[in-house]
Amino acid sequence: MREIKFMAWHKEKKILREVLEISFSGGYVILAGFGSFGEIEAPIRDIELMQCTGLKDKNGKEIYDGYIVKGNFIKDNSEVIGKVAYFDKDTAFICHLLGGDYAILVSLEHLEVIGNIYENPELLQ
């Protein structure tokens, strides 16, 4: 069984951080801090959660929902760029490709995280 992990985009502070704890009953999230700040507590309403896919890119970086990746189709080696998302219909993580199509994430190889939808939306234009 894979470990369930999250990253979080803090809407007000405009920062992306690792999630240390989620309290749905308490309505808050604890995020990893930075510099001399150990942890950041934030209301869930101020956070966009990004679930880990359980996959890593070619550089060993974990791939999360909301990340922008570049890779190649296994079948023909054509290069694609897209946004990682969870697709309920296929119960799988997919890659929304530029141009509107999508691919099941595991049908791509040589994946590389090149950004995320919050800090680098221009990569999807």
C-alpha positions in Angstrom: 0.0 0.0 0.0 1.3 3.4 -0.9 1.8 6.2 1.5 -0.8 9.0 1.3 0.9 12.4 1.2 -0.2 15.9 0.3 1.3 19.2 -0.7 -0.7 22.4 -0.1 -1.0 25.7 -1.9 -1.7 28.5 0.6 -4.1 30.8 -1.3 -3.3 33.9 0.8 0.4 33.5 1.4 1.0 32.2 -2.2 3.3 29.4 -1.0 3.5 25.7 -1.7 4.4 23.5 1.3 4.4 19.9 2.4 1.3 18.9 4.6 2.3 17.6 8.0 -1.2 17.2 9.4 -4.8 17.6 8.3 -7.7 18.0 10.9 -11.0 17.7 9.0 -12.9 17.9 12.3 -10.9 20.9 13.5 -10.9 22.6 10.0 -7.1 23.2 9.8 -4.0 22.0 8.1 -0.4 22.1 9.5 2.2 22.9 6.8 5.9 22.5 6.9 7.5 25.8 7.6 10.5 27.5 6.0 13.7 29.1 7.4 13.3 29.6 11.1 9.6 28.9 11.0 8.9 25.2 12.0 5.2 24.9 11.1 2.4 26.9 9.6 -1.2 26.3 10.7 -3.9 27.4 8.3 -7.7 27.0 7.9 -8.6 24.4 5.3 -10.6 27.1 3.4 -7.2 28.9 2.7 -5.6 25.7 1.3 -5.7 23.8 -2.0 -4.7 20.2 -1.3 -2.6 18.3 -3.8 -2.4 14.5 -3.4 0.7 12.6 -4.2 0.3 10.2 -7.2 2.8 7.7 -5.7 5.0 8.2 -8.8 8.3 10.0 -9.2 9.7 11.9 -12.1 13.0 11.0 -13.8 14.9 13.1 -11.3 13.3 11.3 -8.3 10.9 14.1 -7.5 7.5 13.0 -6.3 4.6 13.9 -8.6 1.5 15.5 -7.1 -1.9 16.5 -8.4 -1.6 20.0 -9.8 2.0 19.6 -11.0 2.9 20.3 -14.6 4.9 17.6 -16.2 6.7 17.0 -19.5 7.1 13.4 -20.8 6.8 11.1 -23.7 4.1 8.6 -24.8 5.4 5.1 -24.4 3.7 4.0 -27.7 5.3 6.6 -30.1 7.8 8.6 -28.0 6.0 11.9 -28.8 6.7 14.6 -26.3 3.8 16.1 -24.3 3.2 18.7 -21.5 0.3 18.6 -19.2 -1.3 19.1 -15.8 -1.6 16.1 -13.4 -5.0 15.5 -12.0 -7.1 12.8 -10.5 -9.9 11.5 -12.8 -12.8 9.9 -11.0 -14.2 8.2 -14.1 -11.0 6.1 -14.6 -10.1 6.2 -10.9 -6.6 7.1 -12.0 -4.2 10.0 -12.1 -4.1 11.5 -15.6 -2.3 14.2 -17.4 -4.5 16.9 -19.0 -2.5 17.6 -22.2 -2.1 20.9 -23.9 -4.8 20.9 -26.6 -7.5 19.4 -24.4 -6.9 15.7 -24.6 -5.7 13.6 -21.6 -3.5 10.5 -21.0 -3.4 8.1 -18.1 -0.3 9.1 -16.2 1.3 5.7 -16.4 1.1 5.7 -20.2 3.9 8.3 -20.2 7.6 7.8 -19.6 10.6 10.0 -18.9 8.3 12.3 -16.8 9.8 15.5 -15.5 8.1 17.9 -13.1 8.5 21.4 -14.7 6.2 23.4 -12.4 2.8 23.6 -10.9 -0.5 25.2 -11.7 -0.3 27.8 -9.0 3.3 29.1 -9.5 3.7 28.4 -13.2 0.3 28.6 -15.0 2.0 30.1 -18.0 3.5 26.6 -18.8 0.0 25.5 -19.8 -0.5 28.2 -22.4 
